């Protein structure tokens, strides 16, 4: 999930790729942000880089 967000996909696009609802994708992204202690989607790509 984080890798798809890091590539710049919207929650709707992530949901379509993973065959889940948009609301489920929204929730997962919120949880990713909270666990990483960050506030923006752009930061996910910086944190997930090797």
DRENTORKOL-3810 file (N, C-alpha, C; in nm, 4 decimals):
REM DRENTORKOL-3810
@n.u->0.0820; n.v->-0.1186; n.w->0.0000; ca.u->0.0000; ca.v->0.0000; ca.w->0.0000; c.u->0.0863; c.v->0.1248; c.w->0.0000
@n.u->0.1836; n.v->0.1307; n.w->0.0919; ca.u->0.2695; ca.v->0.2494; ca.w->0.1007; c.u->0.3468; c.v->0.2706; c.w->-0.0286
@n.u->0.3880; n.v->0.1621; n.w->-0.0924; ca.u->0.4625; ca.v->0.1741; ca.w->-0.2181; c.u->0.3762; c.v->0.2378; c.w->-0.3264
@n.u->0.2482; n.v->0.2034; n.w->-0.3309; ca.u->0.1583; ca.v->0.2625; ca.w->-0.4301; c.u->0.1372; c.v->0.4107; c.w->-0.4028
@n.u->0.1218; n.v->0.4463; n.w->-0.2771; ca.u->0.1063; ca.v->0.5872; ca.w->-0.2402; c.u->0.2348; c.v->0.6623; c.w->-0.2732
@n.u->0.3496; n.v->0.6001; n.w->-0.2454; ca.u->0.4784; ca.v->0.6635; ca.w->-0.2733; c.u->0.4971; c.v->0.6883; c.w->-0.4225
@n.u->0.4358; n.v->0.6059; n.w->-0.5059; ca.u->0.4422; ca.v->0.6252; ca.w->-0.6515; c.u->0.3513; c.v->0.7376; c.w->-0.6991
@n.u->0.2702; n.v->0.7913; n.w->-0.6083; ca.u->0.1856; ca.v->0.9042; ca.w->-0.6435; c.u->0.0419; c.v->0.8688; c.w->-0.6768
@n.u->0.0018; n.v->0.7443; n.w->-0.6531; ca.u->-0.1359; ca.v->0.7057; ca.w->-0.6805; c.u->-0.2294; c.v->0.7655; c.w->-0.5763
@n.u->-0.3490; n.v->0.8006; n.w->-0.6199; ca.u->-0.4513; ca.v->0.8511; ca.w->-0.5282; c.u->-0.5097; c.v->0.7333; c.w->-0.4506
@n.u->-0.5828; n.v->0.7634; n.w->-0.3449; ca.u->-0.6474; ca.v->0.6568; ca.w->-0.2679; c.u->-0.7428; c.v->0.5775; c.w->-0.3564
@n.u->-0.8117; n.v->0.6439; n.w->-0.4451; ca.u->-0.9050; ca.v->0.5744; ca.w->-0.5353; c.u->-0.8285; c.v->0.4791; c.w->-0.6276
@n.u->-0.7148; n.v->0.5242; n.w->-0.6798; ca.u->-0.6338; ca.v->0.4394; ca.w->-0.7680; c.u->-0.5757; c.v->0.3204; c.w->-0.6916
@n.u->-0.5321; n.v->0.3441; n.w->-0.5694; ca.u->-0.4814; ca.v->0.2357; ca.w->-0.4849; c.u->-0.5931; c.v->0.1339; c.w->-0.4608
@n.u->-0.7101; n.v->0.1834; n.w->-0.4278; ca.u->-0.8245; ca.v->0.0957; ca.w->-0.4017; c.u->-0.8567; c.v->0.0097; c.w->-0.5237
@n.u->-0.8551; n.v->0.0693; n.w->-0.6399; ca.u->-0.8843; ca.v->-0.0060; ca.w->-0.7622; c.u->-0.7803; c.v->-0.1146; c.w->-0.7863
@n.u->-0.6537; n.v->-0.0824; n.w->-0.7647; ca.u->-0.5470; ca.v->-0.1809; ca.w->-0.7867; c.u->-0.5533; c.v->-0.2956; c.w->-0.6871
@n.u->-0.5901; n.v->-0.2643; n.w->-0.5629; ca.u->-0.5930; ca.v->-0.3668; ca.w->-0.4587; c.u->-0.7299; c.v->-0.4323; c.w->-0.4433
@n.u->-0.8261; n.v->-0.3868; n.w->-0.5220; ca.u->-0.9637; ca.v->-0.4371; ca.w->-0.5187; c.u->-1.0211; c.v->-0.4265; c.w->-0.3770
@n.u->-1.0118; n.v->-0.3046; n.w->-0.3236; ca.u->-1.0716; ca.v->-0.2714; ca.w->-0.1942; c.u->-1.1510; c.v->-0.1428; c.w->-0.2138
@n.u->-1.2321; n.v->-0.1066; n.w->-0.1146; ca.u->-1.3080; ca.v->0.0174; ca.w->-0.1267; c.u->-1.2173; c.v->0.1372; c.w->-0.1049
@n.u->-1.2592; n.v->0.2513; n.w->-0.1573; ca.u->-1.1822; ca.v->0.3746; ca.w->-0.1380; c.u->-1.1723; c.v->0.4068; c.w->0.0101
@n.u->-1.2798; n.v->0.3854; n.w->0.0822; ca.u->-1.2803; ca.v->0.4149; ca.w->0.2260; c.u->-1.1771; c.v->0.3298; c.w->0.2996
@n.u->-1.1626; n.v->0.2035; n.w->0.2598; ca.u->-1.0617; ca.v->0.1167; ca.w->0.3205; c.u->-0.9226; c.v->0.1702; c.w->0.2891
@n.u->-0.9003; n.v->0.2124; n.w->0.1669; ca.u->-0.7713; ca.v->0.2709; ca.w->0.1291; c.u->-0.7453; c.v->0.3976; c.w->0.2107
@n.u->-0.8478; n.v->0.4817; n.w->0.2259; ca.u->-0.8345; ca.v->0.6041; ca.w->0.3071; c.u->-0.7865; c.v->0.5697; c.w->0.4488
@n.u->-0.8501; n.v->0.4705; n.w->0.5073; ca.u->-0.8176; ca.v->0.4301; ca.w->0.6443; c.u->-0.6750; c.v->0.3774; c.w->0.6531
@n.u->-0.6358; n.v->0.2943; n.w->0.5574; ca.u->-0.5006; ca.v->0.2392; ca.w->0.5592; c.u->-0.3958; c.v->0.3503; c.w->0.5459
@n.u->-0.4201; n.v->0.4452; n.w->0.4589; ca.u->-0.3256; ca.v->0.5561; ca.w->0.4420; c.u->-0.3171; c.v->0.6373; c.w->0.5712
@n.u->-0.4302; n.v->0.6624; n.w->0.6351; ca.u->-0.4294; ca.v->0.7336; ca.w->0.7635; c.u->-0.3450; c.v->0.6583; c.w->0.8658
@n.u->-0.3580; n.v->0.5254; n.w->0.8698; ca.u->-0.2814; ca.v->0.4447; ca.w->0.9643; c.u->-0.1322; c.v->0.4475; c.w->0.9319
@n.u->-0.0982; n.v->0.4426; n.w->0.8045; ca.u->0.0423; ca.v->0.4509; ca.w->0.7637; c.u->0.1028; c.v->0.5833; c.w->0.8102
@n.u->0.0302; n.v->0.6926; n.w->0.7856; ca.u->0.0793; ca.v->0.8246; ca.w->0.8277; c.u->0.0992; c.v->0.8299; c.w->0.9790
@n.u->0.0029; n.v->0.7775; n.w->1.0531; ca.u->0.0113; ca.v->0.7807; ca.w->1.1996; c.u->0.1281; c.v->0.6959; c.w->1.2501
@n.u->0.1446; n.v->0.5756; n.w->1.1951; ca.u->0.2517; ca.v->0.4869; ca.w->1.2413; c.u->0.3898; c.v->0.5444; c.w->1.2113
@n.u->0.4016; n.v->0.6134; n.w->1.0994; ca.u->0.5302; ca.v->0.6720; ca.w->1.0625; c.u->0.5525; c.v->0.8079; c.w->1.1275
@n.u->0.4479; n.v->0.8618; n.w->1.1890; ca.u->0.4597; ca.v->0.9915; ca.w->1.2550; c.u->0.4770; c.v->1.1054; c.w->1.1579
@n.u->0.4124; n.v->1.0957; n.w->1.0427; ca.u->0.4228; ca.v->1.1994; ca.w->0.9407; c.u->0.2835; c.v->1.2527; c.w->0.9088
@n.u->0.2799; n.v->1.3647; n.w->0.8368; ca.u->0.1503; ca.v->1.4274; ca.w->0.8125; c.u->0.1117; c.v->1.4379; c.w->0.6652
@n.u->0.2054; n.v->1.4107; n.w->0.5744; ca.u->0.1686; ca.v->1.4245; ca.w->0.4334; c.u->0.2032; c.v->1.2990; c.w->0.3548
@n.u->0.1264; n.v->1.2784; n.w->0.2502; ca.u->0.1474; ca.v->1.1630; ca.w->0.1617; c.u->0.2853; c.v->1.1691; c.w->0.0963
@n.u->0.3331; n.v->1.2888; n.w->0.0673; ca.u->0.4633; ca.v->1.3045; ca.w->0.0023; c.u->0.5751; c.v->1.2490; c.w->0.0900
@n.u->0.5592; n.v->1.2590; n.w->0.2195; ca.u->0.6614; ca.v->1.2085; ca.w->0.3107; c.u->0.6702; c.v->1.0565; c.w->0.3093
@n.u->0.5643; n.v->0.9895; n.w->0.2696; ca.u->0.5664; ca.v->0.8426; ca.w->0.2640; c.u->0.6766; c.v->0.7960; c.w->0.1701
@n.u->0.6920; n.v->0.8616; n.w->0.0568; ca.u->0.7948; ca.v->0.8190; ca.w->-0.0373; c.u->0.9349; c.v->0.8392; c.w->0.0202
@n.u->0.9554; n.v->0.9457; n.w->0.0949; ca.u->1.0866; ca.v->0.9699; ca.w->0.1560; c.u->1.1178; c.v->0.8661; c.w->0.2633
@n.u->1.0171; n.v->0.8290; n.w->0.3398; ca.u->1.0369; ca.v->0.7329; ca.w->0.4487; c.u->1.0532; c.v->0.5915; c.w->0.3932
@n.u->0.9861; n.v->0.5599; n.w->0.2823; ca.u->0.9901; ca.v->0.4237; ca.w->0.2302; c.u->1.1076; c.v->0.3986; c.w->0.1365
@n.u->1.1906; n.v->0.5009; n.w->0.1091; ca.u->1.3082; ca.v->0.4799; ca.w->0.0255; c.u->1.4127; c.v->0.4020; c.w->0.1026
@n.u->1.4883; n.v->0.3147; n.w->0.0319; ca.u->1.5923; ca.v->0.2350; ca.w->0.1008; c.u->1.7081; c.v->0.3185; c.w->0.1479
END
